[in-house]
Amino acid sequence: MTFTMWLIKEKGFASKAQFDSLVNTLPYEGRRKLILYYEIEYKYYLDTRPTQLELKIE
């Protein structure tokens, strides 16, 4: 699952474009806070997503 798919599923956005348009309509201070919030969410996503193991069979 990509972060975009996770964002859509967990946070209720219809698409990444909807999230980007929300960010672009905010004033500078609000945009900065929202981006910081989602950076924290992205770190949480990286910590909780299942890891995929790949094996090379020879």
C-alpha distance matrix in Angstrom:
0.0 3.8 6.7 8.2 6.2 6.6 10.1 10.9 10.2 11.8 14.3 15.4 15.4 15.7 14.3 14.1 17.8 18.8 17.7 19.5 22.5 22.7 22.8 25.4 27.7 28.0 31.0 30.5 30.5 28.0 25.7 26.0 25.3 22.2 20.8 21.7 20.1 16.7 17.1 17.7 14.6 12.5 14.4 13.7 9.9 10.5 12.9 11.2 7.8 8.8 10.1 10.5 14.2 16.0 19.6 22.3 24.8 28.2
3.8 0.0 3.8 5.4 5.2 6.2 8.6 10.0 10.6 12.0 13.6 14.9 14.0 14.5 12.4 11.4 15.0 16.4 15.0 16.4 19.7 20.0 19.8 22.3 24.8 25.2 28.0 27.3 27.6 25.3 22.7 23.0 22.7 19.6 17.8 19.1 17.9 14.3 14.5 15.8 13.0 10.4 12.8 13.0 9.3 9.7 13.0 12.2 9.3 11.1 11.8 12.5 16.0 17.4 21.2 23.5 26.4 29.6
6.7 3.8 0.0 3.8 5.4 4.9 5.9 8.5 9.7 10.1 11.0 12.9 12.0 13.4 11.3 9.7 13.4 14.4 12.3 13.9 17.2 17.1 16.6 19.4 21.8 21.9 24.6 23.9 24.0 21.7 19.1 19.4 18.9 15.9 14.2 15.4 14.2 10.5 11.0 12.3 9.6 7.1 10.1 10.5 7.2 8.5 11.8 11.4 9.5 12.4 13.5 15.0 18.5 20.2 24.0 26.4 29.5 32.6
8.2 5.4 3.8 0.0 3.8 5.4 5.0 6.2 8.6 10.0 10.2 11.0 9.3 10.0 7.6 6.2 10.0 11.1 9.7 11.4 14.4 14.8 14.9 17.3 19.6 20.2 23.3 23.0 23.6 21.0 18.4 19.3 19.1 15.7 14.3 16.4 15.1 11.4 12.8 14.6 11.7 9.9 13.4 13.7 10.6 12.3 15.5 14.8 12.9 15.5 16.7 17.7 21.3 22.7 26.5 28.7 31.6 34.7
6.2 5.2 5.4 3.8 0.0 3.8 5.4 5.1 6.1 8.5 9.9 10.2 9.4 9.6 8.3 8.6 12.2 12.8 12.1 14.3 16.9 17.1 17.8 20.3 22.2 22.9 26.2 26.2 26.5 23.7 21.4 22.5 21.9 18.4 17.4 19.2 17.4 13.9 15.5 16.6 13.2 11.9 15.0 14.4 11.0 13.0 15.8 14.2 11.9 14.0 15.8 16.6 20.3 21.9 25.6 28.0 30.6 33.9
6.6 6.2 4.9 5.4 3.8 0.0 3.8 5.4 5.1 5.8 7.8 9.3 9.6 11.1 10.4 10.4 14.2 14.1 12.5 15.2 17.8 17.2 17.6 20.7 22.4 22.5 25.6 25.5 25.2 22.4 20.5 21.2 20.0 16.7 16.0 17.2 15.0 11.8 13.4 13.8 10.2 9.4 12.3 11.1 7.9 10.6 12.9 11.1 9.5 12.3 14.6 16.2 19.9 22.1 25.8 28.5 31.3 34.7
10.1 8.6 5.9 5.0 5.4 3.8 0.0 3.8 5.5 5.4 5.3 7.1 6.7 9.0 8.3 7.9 11.5 10.8 8.9 11.9 14.4 13.5 14.0 17.2 18.7 18.7 21.9 22.0 21.9 18.9 17.0 18.1 17.0 13.5 13.1 14.8 12.5 9.4 11.8 12.6 9.1 9.0 12.5 11.7 9.3 12.3 14.7 13.5 12.6 15.7 17.9 19.6 23.3 25.4 29.1 31.7 34.6 37.9
10.9 10.0 8.5 6.2 5.1 5.4 3.8 0.0 3.8 5.9 5.7 5.2 4.6 5.8 6.1 7.6 10.7 9.7 9.2 12.4 14.2 13.7 15.1 17.9 19.0 19.7 23.2 23.8 24.0 20.7 19.0 20.6 19.6 15.9 16.0 18.0 15.7 12.7 15.4 16.3 12.8 12.8 16.2 15.3 12.6 15.6 17.9 16.2 14.9 17.6 19.9 21.2 24.9 26.8 30.4 33.0 35.6 38.9
10.2 10.6 9.7 8.6 6.1 5.1 5.5 3.8 0.0 3.8 5.9 5.8 7.4 8.7 9.7 11.4 14.5 13.3 12.7 16.1 17.8 16.9 18.4 21.4 22.3 22.6 26.0 26.7 26.4 23.1 21.7 23.1 21.6 18.0 18.3 19.8 17.0 14.3 16.9 16.9 13.2 13.6 16.5 14.7 12.0 15.2 16.9 14.5 13.3 15.7 18.6 20.0 23.7 25.9 29.5 32.3 34.7 38.2
11.8 12.0 10.1 10.0 8.5 5.8 5.4 5.9 3.8 0.0 3.8 5.9 8.3 10.8 11.9 12.7 15.9 14.3 12.8 16.3 18.1 16.5 17.6 21.0 21.7 21.5 24.6 25.1 24.4 21.1 20.1 21.1 19.1 15.9 16.5 17.4 14.3 12.1 14.8 14.2 10.5 11.8 14.4 12.1 10.3 13.9 15.1 12.8 12.7 15.6 18.6 20.7 24.4 26.9 30.5 33.5 36.1 39.6
14.3 13.6 11.0 10.2 9.9 7.8 5.3 5.7 5.9 3.8 0.0 3.8 5.8 9.2 10.4 11.1 13.7 11.6 9.9 13.6 15.0 13.0 14.3 17.7 18.2 17.9 21.1 21.9 21.2 17.8 16.9 18.3 16.4 13.0 14.1 15.4 12.3 10.4 13.8 13.6 10.2 11.9 15.0 13.3 12.0 15.6 17.1 15.5 15.6 18.7 21.5 23.6 27.3 29.7 33.4 36.2 38.9 42.4
15.4 14.9 12.9 11.0 10.2 9.3 7.1 5.2 5.8 5.9 3.8 0.0 3.8 6.4 8.8 10.7 12.7 10.2 9.8 13.6 14.4 12.8 15.0 17.9 18.0 18.4 21.9 23.2 22.9 19.3 18.4 20.5 18.9 15.3 16.5 18.4 15.5 13.6 17.0 17.2 13.9 15.2 18.5 16.9 15.2 18.7 20.4 18.5 18.1 20.9 23.7 25.4 29.1 31.3 34.9 37.7 40.2 43.6
15.4 14.0 12.0 9.3 9.4 9.6 6.7 4.6 7.4 8.3 5.8 3.8 0.0 3.8 5.5 7.3 8.9 6.5 6.5 10.2 10.9 10.0 12.3 14.9 15.3 16.2 19.9 21.1 21.5 18.0 16.5 18.9 17.9 14.1 15.0 17.5 15.3 12.9 16.2 17.3 14.2 14.9 18.5 17.7 15.8 18.9 21.2 19.8 19.0 21.9 24.2 25.6 29.4 31.2 34.9 37.3 40.0 43.3
15.7 14.5 13.4 10.0 9.6 11.1 9.0 5.8 8.7 10.8 9.2 6.4 3.8 0.0 3.8 7.2 8.2 6.4 8.2 11.1 11.5 11.7 14.2 16.1 16.7 18.3 22.0 23.4 24.2 20.9 19.1 21.7 21.2 17.4 17.9 20.7 18.7 16.1 19.2 20.6 17.4 17.6 21.3 20.6 18.2 21.1 23.6 22.0 20.7 23.2 25.3 26.2 29.9 31.4 35.0 37.3 39.8 43.0
14.3 12.4 11.3 7.6 8.3 10.4 8.3 6.1 9.7 11.9 10.4 8.8 5.5 3.8 0.0 3.8 5.3 5.3 6.7 8.8 10.1 11.1 12.9 14.6 16.0 17.7 21.3 22.2 23.3 20.3 17.9 20.3 20.3 16.5 16.3 19.3 17.9 14.9 17.4 19.4 16.5 16.0 19.7 19.7 17.1 19.5 22.4 21.3 19.7 22.2 23.9 24.6 28.2 29.4 33.1 35.1 37.8 40.8
14.1 11.4 9.7 6.2 8.6 10.4 7.9 7.6 11.4 12.7 11.1 10.7 7.3 7.2 3.8 0.0 3.8 5.4 5.1 6.2 8.6 9.9 10.6 12.3 14.5 16.0 19.2 19.6 20.9 18.2 15.4 17.4 17.9 14.3 13.4 16.6 15.7 12.5 14.6 17.1 14.7 13.7 17.5 18.1 15.7 17.7 20.9 20.5 18.9 21.7 22.9 23.8 27.3 28.5 32.2 34.1 37.0 39.9
17.8 15.0 13.4 10.0 12.2 14.2 11.5 10.7 14.5 15.9 13.7 12.7 8.9 8.2 5.3 3.8 0.0 3.8 5.4 5.0 6.1 8.6 9.8 10.4 12.4 14.6 17.9 18.7 20.5 18.0 15.2 17.7 18.7 15.2 14.6 18.2 17.7 14.9 17.1 19.8 17.8 17.0 20.7 21.6 19.4 21.3 24.6 24.2 22.7 25.5 26.7 27.4 30.8 31.8 35.4 37.1 40.1 42.8
18.8 16.4 14.4 11.1 12.8 14.1 10.8 9.7 13.3 14.3 11.6 10.2 6.5 6.4 5.3 5.4 3.8 0.0 3.8 5.4 5.1 6.3 8.7 9.9 10.8 12.9 16.6 17.9 19.3 16.3 14.2 17.1 17.4 13.9 14.2 17.7 16.6 14.3 17.2 19.4 17.2 17.2 21.0 21.3 19.5 21.9 24.8 24.2 23.1 26.1 27.7 28.8 32.4 33.7 37.4 39.4 42.3 45.2
17.7 15.0 12.3 9.7 12.1 12.5 8.9 9.2 12.7 12.8 9.9 9.8 6.5 8.2 6.7 5.1 5.4 3.8 0.0 3.8 5.5 5.1 6.3 8.7 10.2 11.2 14.7 15.6 16.6 13.6 11.3 13.8 14.0 10.4 10.5 13.9 12.9 10.6 13.5 15.7 13.8 13.9 17.6 18.1 16.7 19.1 21.9 21.6 20.9 24.2 25.8 27.2 30.8 32.3 36.0 38.1 41.2 44.2
19.5 16.4 13.9 11.4 14.3 15.2 11.9 12.4 16.1 16.3 13.6 13.6 10.2 11.1 8.8 6.2 5.0 5.4 3.8 0.0 3.8 5.4 5.1 6.2 8.8 10.3 13.4 13.9 15.6 13.3 10.3 12.9 14.1 10.9 10.3 14.1 14.1 11.9 14.0 16.9 15.7 15.2 18.8 20.0 18.6 20.5 23.6 23.8 23.0 26.2 27.3 28.6 31.9 33.2 36.9 38.7 41.9 44.6
22.5 19.7 17.2 14.4 16.9 17.8 14.4 14.2 17.8 18.1 15.0 14.4 10.9 11.5 10.1 8.6 6.1 5.1 5.5 3.8 0.0 3.8 5.4 5.0 6.3 9.0 12.3 13.7 15.8 13.3 10.9 14.2 15.4 12.5 12.7 16.5 16.4 14.7 17.2 19.8 18.5 18.6 22.2 23.1 21.9 24.0 26.9 26.9 26.2 29.4 30.7 32.0 35.4 36.6 40.3 42.2 45.3 48.0
22.7 20.0 17.1 14.8 17.1 17.2 13.5 13.7 16.9 16.5 13.0 12.8 10.0 11.7 11.1 9.9 8.6 6.3 5.1 5.4 3.8 0.0 3.8 5.5 5.4 6.7 10.4 12.2 13.5 10.4 8.8 12.3 12.7 9.7 10.9 14.4 13.8 12.7 15.7 17.8 16.6 17.4 20.8 21.4 20.6 23.1 25.7 25.6 25.4 28.8 30.4 32.1 35.6 37.2 40.9 43.0 46.1 49.1
22.8 19.8 16.6 14.9 17.8 17.6 14.0 15.1 18.4 17.6 14.3 15.0 12.3 14.2 12.9 10.6 9.8 8.7 6.3 5.1 5.4 3.8 0.0 3.8 5.6 5.6 8.6 9.3 10.8 8.3 5.6 8.9 10.0 7.4 7.9 11.6 11.8 11.0 13.3 15.9 15.4 15.9 19.0 20.2 19.7 21.8 24.4 24.9 24.9 28.4 29.7 31.5 34.8 36.3 40.1 42.1 45.4 48.2
25.4 22.3 19.4 17.3 20.3 20.7 17.2 17.9 21.4 21.0 17.7 17.9 14.9 16.1 14.6 12.3 10.4 9.9 8.7 6.2 5.0 5.5 3.8 0.0 3.8 5.6 8.0 9.0 11.7 10.0 7.4 10.7 12.7 10.8 10.9 14.6 15.3 14.5 16.4 19.3 19.0 19.1 22.3 23.7 23.1 25.0 27.8 28.4 28.1 31.5 32.6 34.1 37.4 38.7 42.3 44.1 47.4 50.1
27.7 24.8 21.8 19.6 22.2 22.4 18.7 19.0 22.3 21.7 18.2 18.0 15.3 16.7 16.0 14.5 12.4 10.8 10.2 8.8 6.3 5.4 5.6 3.8 0.0 3.8 6.7 9.2 11.5 9.4 8.3 12.0 13.3 11.6 12.9 16.2 16.5 16.2 18.7 21.0 20.6 21.4 24.5 25.5 25.1 27.4 29.9 30.2 30.2 33.6 35.1 36.7 40.1 41.6 45.3 47.2 50.5 53.2
28.0 25.2 21.9 20.2 22.9 22.5 18.7 19.7 22.6 21.5 17.9 18.4 16.2 18.3 17.7 16.0 14.6 12.9 11.2 10.3 9.0 6.7 5.6 5.6 3.8 0.0 3.8 6.4 8.0 5.7 5.4 9.1 10.1 9.1 10.9 13.7 14.1 14.6 16.9 18.9 19.0 20.2 22.9 23.9 24.1 26.4 28.6 29.1 29.5 33.1 34.6 36.6 40.0 41.7 45.4 47.4 50.8 53.6
31.0 28.0 24.6 23.3 26.2 25.6 21.9 23.2 26.0 24.6 21.1 21.9 19.9 22.0 21.3 19.2 17.9 16.6 14.7 13.4 12.3 10.4 8.6 8.0 6.7 3.8 0.0 3.8 5.7 5.4 6.0 8.6 10.2 10.6 12.1 14.3 15.4 16.5 18.2 20.2 20.9 22.1 24.5 25.8 26.4 28.3 30.4 31.3 32.0 35.6 36.9 39.0 42.2 43.9 47.6 49.6 53.0 55.8
30.5 27.3 23.9 23.0 26.2 25.5 22.0 23.8 26.7 25.1 21.9 23.2 21.1 23.4 22.2 19.6 18.7 17.9 15.6 13.9 13.7 12.2 9.3 9.0 9.2 6.4 3.8 0.0 3.8 5.6 5.1 6.2 8.7 10.0 10.6 12.3 14.3 15.5 16.5 18.7 19.9 20.8 22.8 24.5 25.3 26.9 28.9 30.3 31.0 34.7 35.6 37.8 40.8 42.5 46.1 48.0 51.5 54.1
30.5 27.6 24.0 23.6 26.5 25.2 21.9 24.0 26.4 24.4 21.2 22.9 21.5 24.2 23.3 20.9 20.5 19.3 16.6 15.6 15.8 13.5 10.8 11.7 11.5 8.0 5.7 3.8 0.0 3.8 5.4 5.2 6.3 8.7 10.0 10.7 12.4 14.5 15.5 17.0 18.6 20.0 21.6 23.0 24.3 26.0 27.6 29.0 30.2 33.9 35.0 37.5 40.5 42.5 46.1 48.2 51.7 54.4
28.0 25.3 21.7 21.0 23.7 22.4 18.9 20.7 23.1 21.1 17.8 19.3 18.0 20.9 20.3 18.2 18.0 16.3 13.6 13.3 13.3 10.4 8.3 10.0 9.4 5.7 5.4 5.6 3.8 0.0 3.8 5.4 5.2 6.1 8.6 9.9 10.5 12.4 14.2 15.5 16.4 18.2 20.2 21.2 22.2 24.3 26.0 26.9 28.0 31.7 33.2 35.7 38.9 40.9 44.6 46.8 50.2 53.1
25.7 22.7 19.1 18.4 21.4 20.5 17.0 19.0 21.7 20.1 16.9 18.4 16.5 19.1 17.9 15.4 15.2 14.2 11.3 10.3 10.9 8.8 5.6 7.4 8.3 5.4 6.0 5.1 5.4 3.8 0.0 3.8 5.5 5.1 6.1 8.6 9.8 10.6 12.2 14.4 15.1 16.2 18.5 19.9 20.5 22.3 24.4 25.5 26.2 29.8 31.0 33.3 36.4 38.2 41.9 43.9 47.4 50.2
26.0 23.0 19.4 19.3 22.5 21.2 18.1 20.6 23.1 21.1 18.3 20.5 18.9 21.7 20.3 17.4 17.7 17.1 13.8 12.9 14.2 12.3 8.9 10.7 12.0 9.1 8.6 6.2 5.2 5.4 3.8 0.0 3.8 5.5 5.3 6.2 8.6 10.1 10.6 12.6 14.3 15.2 16.8 18.7 19.8 21.2 23.0 24.6 25.6 29.2 30.2 32.6 35.5 37.4 41.0 43.0 46.6 49.3
25.3 22.7 18.9 19.1 21.9 20.0 17.0 19.6 21.6 19.1 16.4 18.9 17.9 21.2 20.3 17.9 18.7 17.4 14.0 14.1 15.4 12.7 10.0 12.7 13.3 10.1 10.2 8.7 6.3 5.2 5.5 3.8 0.0 3.8 5.5 5.1 6.1 8.7 9.9 10.8 12.4 14.2 15.6 16.8 18.3 20.1 21.5 22.8 24.2 27.9 29.2 32.0 35.0 37.2 40.8 43.1 46.6 49.5
22.2 19.6 15.9 15.7 18.4 16.7 13.5 15.9 18.0 15.9 13.0 15.3 14.1 17.4 16.5 14.3 15.2 13.9 10.4 10.9 12.5 9.7 7.4 10.8 11.6 9.1 10.6 10.0 8.7 6.1 5.1 5.5 3.8 0.0 3.8 5.4 5.0 6.3 8.6 10.0 10.4 12.1 14.4 15.3 16.1 18.3 20.0 20.9 21.9 25.6 27.1 29.7 32.9 35.0 38.7 41.1 44.4 47.4
20.8 17.8 14.2 14.3 17.4 16.0 13.1 16.0 18.3 16.5 14.1 16.5 15.0 17.9 16.3 13.4 14.6 14.2 10.5 10.3 12.7 10.9 7.9 10.9 12.9 10.9 12.1 10.6 10.0 8.6 6.1 5.3 5.5 3.8 0.0 3.8 5.4 5.2 6.1 8.7 9.7 10.2 12.4 14.2 14.8 16.3 18.5 19.8 20.5 24.1 25.2 27.6 30.6 32.5 36.1 38.3 41.8 44.6
21.7 19.1 15.4 16.4 19.2 17.2 14.8 18.0 19.8 17.4 15.4 18.4 17.5 20.7 19.3 16.6 18.2 17.7 13.9 14.1 16.5 14.4 11.6 14.6 16.2 13.7 14.3 12.3 10.7 9.9 8.6 6.2 5.1 5.4 3.8 0.0 3.8 5.5 5.0 6.5 8.7 9.8 10.9 12.7 14.2 15.5 17.0 18.7 20.0 23.7 24.7 27.4 30.3 32.5 36.0 38.3 41.8 44.7
20.1 17.9 14.2 15.1 17.4 15.0 12.5 15.7 17.0 14.3 12.3 15.5 15.3 18.7 17.9 15.7 17.7 16.6 12.9 14.1 16.4 13.8 11.8 15.3 16.5 14.1 15.4 14.3 12.4 10.5 9.8 8.6 6.1 5.0 5.4 3.8 0.0 3.8 5.4 5.3 6.3 8.7 10.1 10.8 12.4 14.5 15.6 16.7 18.2 22.0 23.5 26.4 29.5 31.9 35.5 38.1 41.5 44.5
16.7 14.3 10.5 11.4 13.9 11.8 9.4 12.7 14.3 12.1 10.4 13.6 12.9 16.1 14.9 12.5 14.9 14.3 10.6 11.9 14.7 12.7 11.0 14.5 16.2 14.6 16.5 15.5 14.5 12.4 10.6 10.1 8.7 6.3 5.2 5.5 3.8 0.0 3.8 5.2 4.6 5.9 8.5 9.4 9.9 12.1 14.0 14.9 15.7 19.4 20.9 23.5 26.7 28.9 32.6 35.1 38.4 41.5
17.1 14.5 11.0 12.8 15.5 13.4 11.8 15.4 16.9 14.8 13.8 17.0 16.2 19.2 17.4 14.6 17.1 17.2 13.5 14.0 17.2 15.7 13.3 16.4 18.7 16.9 18.2 16.5 15.5 14.2 12.2 10.6 9.9 8.6 6.1 5.0 5.4 3.8 0.0 3.8 5.4 5.0 6.4 8.7 9.7 10.6 12.5 14.4 15.3 18.9 19.7 22.4 25.3 27.4 31.0 33.3 36.8 39.7
17.7 15.8 12.3 14.6 16.6 13.8 12.6 16.3 16.9 14.2 13.6 17.2 17.3 20.6 19.4 17.1 19.8 19.4 15.7 16.9 19.8 17.8 15.9 19.3 21.0 18.9 20.2 18.7 17.0 15.5 14.4 12.6 10.8 10.0 8.7 6.5 5.3 5.2 3.8 0.0 3.8 5.4 5.2 6.3 8.6 10.0 10.8 12.5 14.3 17.9 19.2 22.3 25.1 27.6 31.1 33.8 37.2 40.2
14.6 13.0 9.6 11.7 13.2 10.2 9.1 12.8 13.2 10.5 10.2 13.9 14.2 17.4 16.5 14.7 17.8 17.2 13.8 15.7 18.5 16.6 15.4 19.0 20.6 19.0 20.9 19.9 18.6 16.4 15.1 14.3 12.4 10.4 9.7 8.7 6.3 4.6 5.4 3.8 0.0 3.8 5.4 5.0 6.1 8.7 9.8 10.5 11.9 15.7 17.4 20.4 23.5 26.2 29.8 32.6 35.8 39.0
12.5 10.4 7.1 9.9 11.9 9.4 9.0 12.8 13.6 11.8 11.9 15.2 14.9 17.6 16.0 13.7 17.0 17.2 13.9 15.2 18.6 17.4 15.9 19.1 21.4 20.2 22.1 20.8 20.0 18.2 16.2 15.2 14.2 12.1 10.2 9.8 8.7 5.9 5.0 5.4 3.8 0.0 3.8 5.3 4.9 6.2 8.6 9.9 10.4 14.0 15.1 17.8 20.9 23.2 26.8 29.4 32.8 35.8
14.4 12.8 10.1 13.4 15.0 12.3 12.5 16.2 16.5 14.4 15.0 18.5 18.5 21.3 19.7 17.5 20.7 21.0 17.6 18.8 22.2 20.8 19.0 22.3 24.5 22.9 24.5 22.8 21.6 20.2 18.5 16.8 15.6 14.4 12.4 10.9 10.1 8.5 6.4 5.2 5.4 3.8 0.0 3.8 5.4 5.1 6.3 8.8 10.2 13.5 14.3 17.4 20.0 22.6 26.0 28.7 32.1 35.1
13.7 13.0 10.5 13.7 14.4 11.1 11.7 15.3 14.7 12.1 13.3 16.9 17.7 20.6 19.7 18.1 21.6 21.3 18.1 20.0 23.1 21.4 20.2 23.7 25.5 23.9 25.8 24.5 23.0 21.2 19.9 18.7 16.8 15.3 14.2 12.7 10.8 9.4 8.7 6.3 5.0 5.3 3.8 0.0 3.8 5.4 5.1 6.2 8.6 12.1 13.7 17.1 19.9 22.9 26.3 29.3 32.5 35.7
9.9 9.3 7.2 10.6 11.0 7.9 9.3 12.6 12.0 10.3 12.0 15.2 15.8 18.2 17.1 15.7 19.4 19.5 16.7 18.6 21.9 20.6 19.7 23.1 25.1 24.1 26.4 25.3 24.3 22.2 20.5 19.8 18.3 16.1 14.8 14.2 12.4 9.9 9.7 8.6 6.1 4.9 5.4 3.8 0.0 3.8 5.4 5.3 5.9 9.6 11.4 14.4 17.6 20.4 24.0 27.0 30.0 33.4
10.5 9.7 8.5 12.3 13.0 10.6 12.3 15.6 15.2 13.9 15.6 18.7 18.9 21.1 19.5 17.7 21.3 21.9 19.1 20.5 24.0 23.1 21.8 25.0 27.4 26.4 28.3 26.9 26.0 24.3 22.3 21.2 20.1 18.3 16.3 15.5 14.5 12.1 10.6 10.0 8.7 6.2 5.1 5.4 3.8 0.0 3.8 5.6 5.7 8.7 9.2 12.3 15.1 17.8 21.3 24.1 27.4 30.6
12.9 13.0 11.8 15.5 15.8 12.9 14.7 17.9 16.9 15.1 17.1 20.4 21.2 23.6 22.4 20.9 24.6 24.8 21.9 23.6 26.9 25.7 24.4 27.8 29.9 28.6 30.4 28.9 27.6 26.0 24.4 23.0 21.5 20.0 18.5 17.0 15.6 14.0 12.5 10.8 9.8 8.6 6.3 5.1 5.4 3.8 0.0 3.8 6.0 8.5 9.5 13.1 15.5 18.7 21.8 25.0 28.0 31.3
11.2 12.2 11.4 14.8 14.2 11.1 13.5 16.2 14.5 12.8 15.5 18.5 19.8 22.0 21.3 20.5 24.2 24.2 21.6 23.8 26.9 25.6 24.9 28.4 30.2 29.1 31.3 30.3 29.0 26.9 25.5 24.6 22.8 20.9 19.8 18.7 16.7 14.9 14.4 12.5 10.5 9.9 8.8 6.2 5.3 5.6 3.8 0.0 3.8 6.5 8.9 12.4 15.2 18.6 21.8 25.2 27.9 31.4
7.8 9.3 9.5 12.9 11.9 9.5 12.6 14.9 13.3 12.7 15.6 18.1 19.0 20.7 19.7 18.9 22.7 23.1 20.9 23.0 26.2 25.4 24.9 28.1 30.2 29.5 32.0 31.0 30.2 28.0 26.2 25.6 24.2 21.9 20.5 20.0 18.2 15.7 15.3 14.3 11.9 10.4 10.2 8.6 5.9 5.7 6.0 3.8 0.0 3.8 6.3 9.4 12.6 15.7 19.2 22.4 25.2 28.7
8.8 11.1 12.4 15.5 14.0 12.3 15.7 17.6 15.7 15.6 18.7 20.9 21.9 23.2 22.2 21.7 25.5 26.1 24.2 26.2 29.4 28.8 28.4 31.5 33.6 33.1 35.6 34.7 33.9 31.7 29.8 29.2 27.9 25.6 24.1 23.7 22.0 19.4 18.9 17.9 15.7 14.0 13.5 12.1 9.6 8.7 8.5 6.5 3.8 0.0 3.8 6.5 9.6 12.9 16.1 19.6 22.1 25.7
10.1 11.8 13.5 16.7 15.8 14.6 17.9 19.9 18.6 18.6 21.5 23.7 24.2 25.3 23.9 22.9 26.7 27.7 25.8 27.3 30.7 30.4 29.7 32.6 35.1 34.6 36.9 35.6 35.0 33.2 31.0 30.2 29.2 27.1 25.2 24.7 23.5 20.9 19.7 19.2 17.4 15.1 14.3 13.7 11.4 9.2 9.5 8.9 6.3 3.8 0.0 3.8 6.4 9.7 13.0 16.3 19.1 22.6
10.5 12.5 15.0 17.7 16.6 16.2 19.6 21.2 20.0 20.7 23.6 25.4 25.6 26.2 24.6 23.8 27.4 28.8 27.2 28.6 32.0 32.1 31.5 34.1 36.7 36.6 39.0 37.8 37.5 35.7 33.3 32.6 32.0 29.7 27.6 27.4 26.4 23.5 22.4 22.3 20.4 17.8 17.4 17.1 14.4 12.3 13.1 12.4 9.4 6.5 3.8 0.0 3.8 6.5 9.9 13.2 15.9 19.4
14.2 16.0 18.5 21.3 20.3 19.9 23.3 24.9 23.7 24.4 27.3 29.1 29.4 29.9 28.2 27.3 30.8 32.4 30.8 31.9 35.4 35.6 34.8 37.4 40.1 40.0 42.2 40.8 40.5 38.9 36.4 35.5 35.0 32.9 30.6 30.3 29.5 26.7 25.3 25.1 23.5 20.9 20.0 19.9 17.6 15.1 15.5 15.2 12.6 9.6 6.4 3.8 0.0 3.8 6.6 10.1 12.7 16.2
16.0 17.4 20.2 22.7 21.9 22.1 25.4 26.8 25.9 26.9 29.7 31.3 31.2 31.4 29.4 28.5 31.8 33.7 32.3 33.2 36.6 37.2 36.3 38.7 41.6 41.7 43.9 42.5 42.5 40.9 38.2 37.4 37.2 35.0 32.5 32.5 31.9 28.9 27.4 27.6 26.2 23.2 22.6 22.9 20.4 17.8 18.7 18.6 15.7 12.9 9.7 6.5 3.8 0.0 3.8 6.7 9.6 13.0
19.6 21.2 24.0 26.5 25.6 25.8 29.1 30.4 29.5 30.5 33.4 34.9 34.9 35.0 33.1 32.2 35.4 37.4 36.0 36.9 40.3 40.9 40.1 42.3 45.3 45.4 47.6 46.1 46.1 44.6 41.9 41.0 40.8 38.7 36.1 36.0 35.5 32.6 31.0 31.1 29.8 26.8 26.0 26.3 24.0 21.3 21.8 21.8 19.2 16.1 13.0 9.9 6.6 3.8 0.0 3.8 6.2 9.6
22.3 23.5 26.4 28.7 28.0 28.5 31.7 33.0 32.3 33.5 36.2 37.7 37.3 37.3 35.1 34.1 37.1 39.4 38.1 38.7 42.2 43.0 42.1 44.1 47.2 47.4 49.6 48.0 48.2 46.8 43.9 43.0 43.1 41.1 38.3 38.3 38.1 35.1 33.3 33.8 32.6 29.4 28.7 29.3 27.0 24.1 25.0 25.2 22.4 19.6 16.3 13.2 10.1 6.7 3.8 0.0 3.8 6.4
24.8 26.4 29.5 31.6 30.6 31.3 34.6 35.6 34.7 36.1 38.9 40.2 40.0 39.8 37.8 37.0 40.1 42.3 41.2 41.9 45.3 46.1 45.4 47.4 50.5 50.8 53.0 51.5 51.7 50.2 47.4 46.6 46.6 44.4 41.8 41.8 41.5 38.4 36.8 37.2 35.8 32.8 32.1 32.5 30.0 27.4 28.0 27.9 25.2 22.1 19.1 15.9 12.7 9.6 6.2 3.8 0.0 3.8
28.2 29.6 32.6 34.7 33.9 34.7 37.9 38.9 38.2 39.6 42.4 43.6 43.3 43.0 40.8 39.9 42.8 45.2 44.2 44.6 48.0 49.1 48.2 50.1 53.2 53.6 55.8 54.1 54.4 53.1 50.2 49.3 49.5 47.4 44.6 44.7 44.5 41.5 39.7 40.2 39.0 35.8 35.1 35.7 33.4 30.6 31.3 31.4 28.7 25.7 22.6 19.4 16.2 13.0 9.6 6.4 3.8 0.0
